[in-house]
């Protein structure tokens, strides 16, 4: 009878009739709460808008504070976009008895309000609020309150994520994750909010592996939450819609997935679609899971129709996906030879990229503003610390001075008593002079130390700005250069045979120089990744012949007339090694390109040998070129070092090769005993040491 006064039964669908019958017969608020939760879990989101207030009132009457907090979190999520309503929910949560869960719920609701403001306000207001949050975080006095620190830092992350994507955001996201994982209660809602936000940011930024890892965390959280709900009697609660979003996003980031994982997640999506009309309708209307699946499997002919259709659709929330979808469309059109569609998609993609470059320029400008403001805040903080330090030094100096006077007086009195006044006076004078000299030396040392710290900080900031500029310019130049190559090839392909023959050599020159520029850009980006220690190593078993064939085919077109390239083990039995295929090919291609560049006549030989216990393999690249002087055998591995300034390149190939070899626990050296040209030796482990 208690629940019957609150709920109108006629407003709900017939599928929950049996639950409403039980609810009608419930004798206590606790029984009503359990049944209402099951009804809530069976209803749609729109149906629950009328039920949430009733559910909260029943939880209050039952004295179940945990249920009240849970319902307030649900209501706060439902009001995303309405910060006034969310503020009312926050005030209600703050009025409940304090506990670890209550405090974390308050933090969660405050961050929901920040998310609403970040989504639905203009960039100037977001910039202002972000700087205020950054100022509060940088100048906070209570560094032991984990929730307060998390709220301040993650507020900065939310505003940064809605305006720019930078290394600063990456740093703050990692710090936020550590704070969330260290919370005493470990509220699922906070972790869910963080990983959902992080997955979106990394997906938009093209950081596929990080995005997939974030979604894996989300799936684990869903499994844990469902397990707890089942244990508490909520047998109808499920997160199928949320799982579908995670699996779809993971397929979107298929470069970070193995073929087996692609199959597994696609099959899970299809299984969810069989259970949910909503999911099935989404798949049928957008075809996004099918597109990602086909592109991951390189089934371009099957992906092409859906891609052509979806790129012309206005899917809610798909603005960030448009460039990615057009890149897939270009890739599929190239693979299938559909030149008309390729031309149309290139034109559309160029327009999108033009807008993207403009937006990225604005982002970089805002990022520089933020870096400047952060630096200003740090300077202010350092000035405060310096003033405090000076006050302490002044106090210490006063204490030392008073102590010295007291000691001197006591010493003189002792000398008077011992009738050694004159000698004591001389000693006191000498002590005072020594003290003054020490003070002068201390002051000189402190000034020198401060100057060195200032110079070091300035150098570090300059180095960071230089690295950010190089990375930004390298990344931004790749797309336009690739577009130049694509358009050049399209122009030549669209001409008749007569004009094609006449213009083909110019097209080849454009393609060659484009390839050279891209190679230099890739070298710069690779060296940047190596500097940041971002280059990942993914080992697997691979055929040695396959590695050598791929490397030789990559440089075969650049051989000089009359120069032959030979694989010495062509007629011998192939073997498999355990290593990172991509990194080994990268080193072999660099060494072969170096040989091709300096060999005008003769032969280039690629060979390999196993050591005595077959635990290491040594690749050798031998040429009959001009050779390398013995005194230059180590200098050539320095960055930007080039023995011949007239040859193309920026002098990064050999340094990159040596660094990559080091990551593989190996080395790259010049064989100084070979004098008919140059021979480089590349040695790495070739077995799985974990077995």
N, C-alpha and C positions, 0 to 999 in steps of 0.2 A: 504493500500500500504506500510505502514511503516513496518509492520510485515512481509510482503511478501519478503522483501529484506533480511531477516534474516533466515527464516525457509524454508527448502525444504520439500514441502508437500508430495512428493513421498516416503519419508523415513518412514512414519508413517502408521499404520494399518488403515483399512477402518472403524473400529468402531468409530473413531473420525472424520469422514469426515465432519459431520455437524459443528463441532467446528472449523475445519480448514476453512470451508466456511465463518463462522462468523469472523474468524481471518483475512481472506483476505479482508473483507469489513470494518475492524476496522479503525477508523479515527484518533485515538490518542494512545500514548503509554499506558495510563491508561487502555483503553479498551482492548488493546492487552495483557496487563499483566494479567487481570482477565481471559481472555480466555485461555492463555497459562498455567495458574495455573490449570485450569480444565483439560487441555490435560495432564499436568504433573501428575495429580492425577489418570488419567485413564491408563497411561502407566506403563510398568514394570520398575524395577530399571535399567536394562541394557539399555532400550530405553531412559531413562531420562539422561543417561550420555552425550548424544549428545544435549539434550535440556537445561541442567542446565546453560550453558554459555549464551545461547540465552535469557533465562528467566532473568538472572542477568543483562544483557545489557539493556533489555527492562525496568526492574525495575529502573535502573540508569537513563535512559532517562525520565522515568515518575516522577523522583524525589522522589520515594517511598523508603526512607531509611529503614523502617521496613521490607519491602519485601526483600531488599538487604541483610539485616542481616539474615532473615529466609533462604534465598537461600544459603548463605555462611555456615550456620549450616548444611544444607543438604549436600552440597559438602564436608564439613569436615568429615561428617560421611561416605560418599561414599569412601573417601580416607583412611579409617582405614587400617593401615599397611604401609602407605607411609608418613612418617613424613616430608619429604621434600616438598611434595605437600601440606600437611596440614599447613606447615609453610607459604607457599605463600598465602593460604586462610586467615591465621591469620593476615598477614601483610595488606591484603586488608581490613579486618574488622577494624584494628587499624586506617586506614586512613579515616574512615567514621566519621561524626560528633558525638561528644560525647553525650551520654545519658545513663540513667540507663540500658536500653536494650543493647546498644552498649558495655558498660563495662562488663555486664554479658555474652554477646556473646563472647567477647575476652577471658574471664576466661574459658568459655566452650570449646573454640577451643584449648586453652593451655592445658587443662586437656585431650582433645582428643589426643594431641601429646604425653602427658605422658602415656596414655593408650597404644598407639602404641608402645612406647619404652618398656613398661613393658611386652607386649605380645611377642615382637620379638627380644629381646636382652637376653644375657646370664645372669646367676644369679649373677656373680661378678659385672658386670656393674650396674645391678639393685640395688645390695646392696650398691654400692658406691653412686648412685644417691639418694637412699632413705635416707642415712645418711646425705647427703648434704641438702636435703629438710628438714629433721628433725632438722638439725642444724639451718637452716634459720628460721624455725618456732619457735624453742626454744629461739633464740636470737633476734627475731624481735623487733624493736624499736617502730614501728607504730602499736599499738594494736587496733586502732579505724577503720582502713580500713577493712571492712568486706570481700570484695572480695579478697584482698591480703591474708588475714588470711585464708580464705576458700581455695584458690588455694594452699597455702603452706601445709595446713593440709590434704586436700584431695589427694594431690600428695603423701604424706606419706601413706595414706590409699591404694592408687592404688598399690604402690610398695609392701606394707605389704601384701595385698590380693593376690598378685601374687607369694609370697614366703612362707609366714607362716600365720597361723590363731591362734590368741592368744587374751588374755584379753586386751592387748594393742591396737590391731586392733579394738576390740569392743568399747573401750573407744573413740578412735579417730573417728569411724563411727558415734557414738552418737553425738559427738561435731560437726561433719560436718553437720549432719541433722539439728541441731539447727541453724547453720549458714545459711544454704540454706533457711530454713523457715523464717529467719529474713531479707532476701534480699528485697530491696525496690521494684524492678520490678517483682521478682518471676518468672524468666524464666523457662518455662516448660522443656526445653532441659536439664537444670542443674538438676532439680528434677528427670526427667526421667533417666538420666545417673546414679544418685546416687542410686535410688531404684532398677534399673536393676542390678547394680553392687552388691548391698547389698543382693538382692534375690539370686544371684548366689553363693555368699560367704556363706550365711547361709544354702543353700541347700547342698553345698559340705560339710559343717561342720556338717550336721545332726541336725541343729537347726530349726526344722520344723515350729514351730509357728512364729518365726521371719521371716522366708522366706515367709510364706503365707501372713503375714502382709505387707511385702515389695511389693509383687505382688498385693495386694489389693490397695495399694497406686498407683501403676502403672496403674491399670485399671481405677481408679478415674481420674488420669491425662489424660488418653486417652479420657475419656468421656468429660472432660472439653475442651480439644483441639478440638475434633470434633464439639462440640457445637459452639465454636468460629469460626471455619472454615465455618460452615453452615451459621452463621450470616454474614460472609464476602463474601458469594456467592460461596464458594468452596463446591458444593453439592456432588462431587464425592470422596472427601477425606475420607478414612477410615483406621482403624488400625486393620483390621481383623487378619492379619498375626501376629502382636504383641500380640493381645489378645489370639490367639491360643497358643503362646509360654508361656504366663502367666498362662493360664488354665492348660496346660500340666505340667508346673512346680509345680503348686498348687496340682494337682493330685499326682505328685511324692512325695509331702510332705503330703500324706493322713493321717498320724498319728495325724496331727493337725486339721483335718477336721471332721465335724460331718457327719453321713451317708447322711443327706439331702444335705449338701454342696457337697459331692462326686457326688451324682446324678445330682445336678444342673450344676456343672462344666463339667461333662462328656456330658451331653445333649447339653451344649453350644458349646463344641468342635464339636459334630456331626452336629449341625446347621451350624457352620462355614465351615465344610467340604463340605456340600451341596452347598455352595456358591462359594467355591474356589477349583480349580483343584490342585493347589500347596499344599494346606493343606491336601486334600484328598490323594494325592500321598505320602506325608510324613507319614500319618497315616498308609497307606497300606504297606509302605516299612519298618517301624520300629515297628508298633503295640504298641508303648509306652503308649499312652493314655489307650488302652484296657488293657494292663498289669497292670497299676496302678489302674484302676477301679476294675478289678477282684481281685487284692490283697487286696484292701481296703474293699471289700465285702466278703473276705475270700472264694472266688470261685476258689480255688486252681487248681481244675481239668481243668478249662477253661483257667487259666493263664499259666499253665505249658507248653503247646506246644509253645506259643509265647515267653515265657522266654527262653526256650531251644534254640529257633532259634535266638533270638536277642543277647544272650550272645556270640554267635559265629560269630556275624556280626561286621564289623568295621565301626561303625557309626561315622561320623565326629563330634568331640567335645564331645564324650561320654566316654573319659578316666576316668573322675571323677565319672561317673555313674556306671562303671563296678562293683566295690565292692558292691554297693547297689543292682544292678540287680542280682548278684550271691547270696546275702543274701536272696533276694526274692525267687530265684530258690531253695535254700536249704530249706526255709520255706515251699514252695509248695510241694517239693519232700517228705519232712517229713510228711506233712499233707495227701498226697495221698498214701504214703507207697511205692513209687518208689525207692527202695534201690539202684539200679544200678545208676540211675541218681543222687541220693543223694550222693553216693560215688564219682562220677565224679565231681559233683559241689563242694563238700567239698575239693577235691584235688586242683581244679582250684582256689577256694576261698582262700585256704591256701597259694598258690603261690602268689596270689594278695596281701594277707595280709602281707606276708613276705616282698614283695617289699614296701608295704605301711608302715610297721614298720621302714624299712630302711629310707624311705623318711621322716617319722615323726621324726626320730632321727636327721636327718640332719636339719629338720625344727627347732627342739628344740635347736640344737646347734646354728643355726643362730639367734633364738629368744634370747638366752642368750647373744650372741654377741651384739644384738640390745639393750637389757636391760643394758648391761655394757656400751655401747656407750651413751645411754640416761642418765645413771647415771653420766658418765664422763661430759657430757654437763651440767647437773644440777649442778655438783660440780663446774665447771668453772663459771657458772652463779652465784652461791652462793659466790664464792670467789670474783667476781667482786662486788657483792652487799656488801660483808663484807668490802672490801677496801673502797667503797664509804661511808659506814656507819662510818668507822674509821675516814675518812677525815672530815665528818660532826661533829663527836664527838670532833676531834681535834680543828676544827673551833669554836665549841661551848665552849670548854674549854678555848680557847684563849679569847673569848668574856667575859666569866665569870671571867677569871683572870684579864683582863683589867678593867672590871666593879668593881671587888673587890678592886683593887688598887685605882681606882677613888673614890670609896665610902670611903675607908680608909683615903685617903688624905683629902677629904671633911670633914670626921668625926673629924680628928685631928685638922683641921683648926677651926672647930666649937668649939672643946674643948679648943683650945688656946684662942679663943674669950671669952669663958665662964670660963676661968681660971681653967679648969679641965683636964689639960694635963695628969697627972699621971693616973687618973682613966680611961681616954680615951685610954691610952696606954695599960692598963691591959685588958680592954674590947676588944681592937683590937687583942691583942695576943690570948685571949680566942677564939675569932671568927675564927682566922686563924687556931688554933689547931682543932677546931670543923670541919672546912672546910676540913682539911687534913684527919681527921678521916672518914668523910662522903665520901670523894673520895676513900679512901682505901676500905670502905665497899661496895661502888658502884662497884669498880673493882672486888672485890671478888664475888659479886652477878652476874656480867656479865660473869665472867669466869665459875661460876657454871651453869648459864643459858645456855651458849654455850655447855658445857659438856653434860648437860641434853638433849639438842636438838640433838647433835650428837649421843648420846646413843639411843634416841627415834627413829631417822631415821634409824640407823643400825638395831634396833630390828624390825622395820616395814619391811625393805627390807628382813631380814631373814625370817620373818613370811610369806611374799608373796612368796618367793622362796620355802619355805617348803610346802605351800598350792599348788603351781603350780606343785611341784614334786609329791606330794601325788595324786593329780588329774590325772596327766599324767600317773603315774605308775598304778593307779587303772583302768583307762580306757584301757590302753594297755594290762593289764593282763586278761581282761574279755574274749577277743576273743580267745587267746590261751587256756585258761582253758575250755571254751565251746567246742573248737575243740577237746581237750583231751577226754571230756565226750562223744562227738559224735563218735569219732573213737573207743573208748572203747566199746560202745554199738554196733557199726557196726561189730567189731571183734567177739563179743559174738554171735550176730545174724547170722553171716556167718558160724558158726561151726555146726556140727551135734549134735544130742541130747546128745550123750554120753559125748563129750568134753564140751558141753555147761553147763551141770550140774556141771562138775568139775570146770569150770572157772567162773561160774556165781557169786559165792560168792565174788571172787576177783573183778569182774566187779562192784558188788554192793558196795564194799568198795571204789573203785575209784569214783563211782558216788556220794556216800555219802560225801566223803571228798571234791570232787569238789563242791558239793552243799554248804558245809560249807565255803569253801574259797570264793565262789561267794557271799554268804550271808554277809560275812565280808566286801568284796569289795563294795557291794551295801550299806552297813551301812556307810562305809567311804565316798562314793560318796554322799549319802543322807545328811550326816552331813556337807560335803563341800558345797552342795547346800544351806543348811540352813544357814551356815555362810555367804554365799554370798547373801542371801535373794533372791535366784532364784527359790525357790520351789513355783510353782503356785497352786492356789486353784480354782477348777472348780466344782461348786455346781450343783446338780440336785436332782430330787426325786428318791429315791431308797427304796426297800423293806428291812426292818430290818432283816427278816429271810434270805434273799439272802446274806446280808453282813455277817451274822453269819455263814451260811453254807459254804461260800467261805473261810472264815478265818479258820473254823474247818477242812475243807478238806485239807487246805494247810499244816497243821501240823499233820494230823492223822497218817501219816506213821512213825512219830518219837516217838509215844507213847511207853512207856516201857511195857513189858508183864504184864498183870494183871491190868493195869491202864485203866480206862474208861473215855471217854470224853462225856459230856452230855450238850445238849441245853435245858435249863430249860423251855423255852416257846414253846416247840415242839407242844403241843396240844392246844395252845391258838391262838387267831385270830392275824394274821400278821398286821403290820401297815407300812406306808411309812413315811420317814423323808426327809427333805431337807438339804443335806450336800454334801461334796465331797466324793464319794464312795471309790475312790482309797486311800485317806489319812486315812479314817476310817478303811478300811481293813488293811492298813499298821500298824496302832496302835494295832488293835485286834490281828493280826498275831504275832506281837512282844510280846504282853502280853501272848498269848497262848504258844508261843515258850518258854518263860521264865518259865511258869508253867510246861510244858512238861520236861524241862531240870532238874527241881528240884523235880519232883514227881516220886518216885520209885514204890509206891503202892497207891491204893485208887482211887480217882476220881478227875476230873477237870470239873468244871461247868461254862458254859457261860450263863449269864442271863442279863436282862435289865429291867429298870423301867422308867416310865415317871414321871416328877414332877407334882405338884398339878395343875398348869395352862397349862400343856402339851406343854410347850415351850422348855424344855430341856429333854434329855434322858441320863440316866446313865447306861453304860455297866459295868458289873462286871465279873471278871475272878477269880474264887476261886479254890484253889488246896489243897491237903492234904499232901503237901511236908514238907520240913524241916523248912519252915517259915523264917521270917526275924526279927532280933532283933529290939526292939523299937528304940534304939539309932542309928540304921542304916537306918531309914525310909526315910531320905532325902539324905543321902550320896549315896544311890544306884542310884540316878538320876544324879550324876556327871558323866562326860565323863570318859570312860576307868576305871570306878570303878567296881570291881568284888569281890563279897563276897567269892566266891570259885574259886581259880585260876586253879583248876584242871578241871573245866568245860570249854567246847568250847565256843568261842565268844571273842569279844574284848571290851565288856562293853559299847556298844553304843546303844543297843536296847531301854532301858528305857529313856536315854536322848533324843533320837530321838522321842520317843513316846510323851514325855512331850512337846517338842518343836512343833511337828506337832499339838498336841492338842491345844497349845496356838495359832497357826495360825488359827485354827477353832473356836477361841473364847471360848475354853474349858480348861479342866485340866485333868491331870492324877495324882492320889494320892494312897498311900498305906493305906488300912483300918487297922489301928492299933488296933481296937477293936476285930478283928478276930484272934484267937490264935491256930486254928487247922491246920495251914499251912500258906498260904499267900492269900490275896485278894486285887486285884487292881481295882480301880474305875475310869472309863473313862467317863467324863461328857462333853457334847457338846450341843449347840443349835440345834433344830430339825425342826424349822419352818422358812419360808422365811420372814425375817423381813421387806423386801421392800414392801410387800403387806399390 
